Amino acid sequence: MRLKGKTALITGAAQGFGFGIAETFVREGARVAVLDINGDKAKEAAKAIGRKAFAVACDVGKGKSVDSAVAKVIARFGRLDIVVNNAGISHRNQPMLDVSEAEFDRVFDVNVKSIYLMAKATVPHFREHGGGVILNIGSTAGVRPRPGLTWYNGSKGAANLLSKSMAVELAPDRIRVNAIAPVAGETPLLATFMGEDTPEKRKAFTATIPWGRFSTPQDIANAALFLCSDESEMVTGSVLAVDGGRCV
Ligand SMILES: NC(=O)c1ccc[n+]([C@@H]2O[C@H](COP(=O)([O-])OP(=O)(O)OC[C@H]3O[C@@H](n4cnc5c(N)ncnc54)[C@H](O)[C@@H]3O)[C@@H](O)[C@H]2O)c1
């Protein structure tokens, strides 16, 4: 039980990587808040995970929604130890100038501003309680960009770098901040990255990954477990690539 007695808030946890992280954290002894913009799906996910998980509807791109969700989580758990900023979206794979201003803004609200909003809502609590852990789900897209995903790639570059900057600023408060950079993964978001989900596209994407397959929610959850447990006490400001060698 590597997270025994810990409490964690995981955004975008109704499906995909976030769901995998939530399941794994509960298995390892944590109580988990499943935050998602899709409240009904979050409830289903929490039910599937078991009684140590509960659902909260939250739009991570909106300050009021984040503040109220965090207040609910702290009221329920009494104390918060871990925040995983996992919720993320992308525009479809397409030429960069075809992405509308509204889509650009939404990608940055959900992928970048959410990290700022969640920090405003949780860092004071962590400071009051002697520390905490923040894990941001960045991407290999922010390290080794693919064409057609330019604005998404930029948002993930920001998420990767914010993790380092937050880490150095928050270390005196005993707040660790790390990021995971997953390679293309088997989740509902994959089709958006590929433009279309066809055997040819899958073959082309996996051909660029030396290990020869997409990442899975369990791959990401295993890395998240290490970075959010006390085993990684000396690890802060790292961007851990879970990418089968894609960024080498
Ligand atoms: N799947 C990949 O190939 C891949 C690769 C690298 C990084 N990532 C990153 O991993 C994270 C998870 O991606 P995934 O593939 O599991 O995606 P997904 O689409 O399967 O799941 C994302 C979840 O986030 C929720 N969500 C979306 N907008 C939200 C908002 N505004 N507020 C709260 N919840 C919201 C969705 O409802 C959904 O349940 C994202 O940050 C993504 O950018 C994914």
The ligand as a Tripos MOL2 file, in Angstrom:
@<TRIPOS>MOLECULE
LIG
   44    48     1     0     0
SMALL
NO_CHARGES

@<TRIPOS>ATOM
      1 N1         -3.9140    9.9220  -24.8780 N.am      1 LIG1
      2 C1         -2.7670   10.4200  -25.3270 C.2       1 LIG1
      3 O1         -2.2820   10.0500  -26.4000 O.2       1 LIG1
      4 C2         -2.0240   11.4340  -24.5130 C.ar      1 LIG1
      5 C3         -0.6430   11.5980  -24.7410 C.ar      1 LIG1
      6 C4          0.0490   12.5440  -23.9910 C.ar      1 LIG1
      7 C5         -0.6200   13.2960  -23.0360 C.ar      1 LIG1
      8 N2         -1.9540   13.1120  -22.8470 N.ar      1 LIG1
      9 C6         -2.5930   13.9210  -21.8130 C.3       1 LIG1
     10 O2         -3.1090   13.0720  -20.8270 O.3       1 LIG1
     11 C7         -4.2390   13.6800  -20.2070 C.3       1 LIG1
     12 C8         -5.4060   12.7160  -20.2080 C.3       1 LIG1
     13 O3         -5.7160   12.4110  -21.5530 O.3       1 LIG1
     14 P1         -6.6040   11.1580  -21.9970 P.3       1 LIG1
     15 O4         -5.9640   10.6380  -23.2210 O.co2     1 LIG1
     16 O5         -6.8750   10.2700  -20.8590 O.co2     1 LIG1
     17 O6         -7.9260   11.9450  -22.4670 O.3       1 LIG1
     18 P2         -9.4530   11.5160  -22.4580 P.3       1 LIG1
     19 O7        -10.1460   12.4180  -23.4300 O.co2     1 LIG1
     20 O8         -9.6100   10.0540  -22.6220 O.co2     1 LIG1
     21 O9         -9.9190   11.8890  -20.9680 O.3       1 LIG1
     22 C9         -9.8740   13.2160  -20.5320 C.3       1 LIG1
     23 C10       -10.9200   13.4350  -19.4590 C.3       1 LIG1
     24 O10       -10.8450   14.8350  -19.0990 O.3       1 LIG1
     25 C11       -12.1680   15.3420  -19.0040 C.3       1 LIG1
     26 N3        -12.1470   16.7890  -19.2510 N.ar      1 LIG1
     27 C12       -12.0350   17.4260  -20.4440 C.ar      1 LIG1
     28 N4        -12.1250   18.7430  -20.2610 N.ar      1 LIG1
     29 C13       -12.2770   18.9530  -18.9440 C.ar      1 LIG1
     30 C14       -12.4390   20.1140  -18.1460 C.ar      1 LIG1
     31 N5        -12.4800   21.3320  -18.6990 N.pl3     1 LIG1
     32 N6        -12.5750   19.9690  -16.8130 N.ar      1 LIG1
     33 C15       -12.5600   18.7360  -16.2480 C.ar      1 LIG1
     34 N7        -12.4400   17.6060  -16.9560 N.ar      1 LIG1
     35 C16       -12.2990   17.7150  -18.2910 C.ar      1 LIG1
     36 C17       -12.9640   14.5680  -20.0400 C.3       1 LIG1
     37 O11       -14.3720   14.6150  -19.7700 O.3       1 LIG1
     38 C18       -12.3560   13.1800  -19.9150 C.3       1 LIG1
     39 O12       -13.0380   12.3990  -18.9650 O.3       1 LIG1
     40 C19        -4.4980   14.9740  -20.9900 C.3       1 LIG1
     41 O13        -3.9140   16.0510  -20.3100 O.3       1 LIG1
     42 C20        -3.7860   14.7210  -22.2960 C.3       1 LIG1
     43 O14        -3.4060   15.9190  -22.9330 O.3       1 LIG1
     44 C21        -2.6660   12.1990  -23.5440 C.ar      1 LIG1
@<TRIPOS>BOND
     1     1     2 1
     2     2     3 2
     3     2     4 1
     4     4     5 ar
     5     4    44 ar
     6     5     6 ar
     7     6     7 ar
     8     7     8 ar
     9     8     9 1
    10     8    44 ar
    11     9    10 1
    12     9    42 1
    13    10    11 1
    14    11    12 1
    15    11    40 1
    16    12    13 1
    17    13    14 1
    18    14    15 2
    19    14    16 1
    20    14    17 1
    21    17    18 1
    22    18    19 2
    23    18    20 1
    24    18    21 1
    25    21    22 1
    26    22    23 1
    27    23    24 1
    28    23    38 1
    29    24    25 1
    30    25    26 1
    31    25    36 1
    32    26    27 ar
    33    26    35 ar
    34    27    28 ar
    35    28    29 ar
    36    29    30 ar
    37    29    35 ar
    38    30    31 1
    39    30    32 ar
    40    32    33 ar
    41    33    34 ar
    42    34    35 ar
    43    36    37 1
    44    36    38 1
    45    38    39 1
    46    40    41 1
    47    40    42 1
    48    42    43 1
@<TRIPOS>SUBSTRUCTURE
     1 LIG1         1 GROUP 0 **** ****
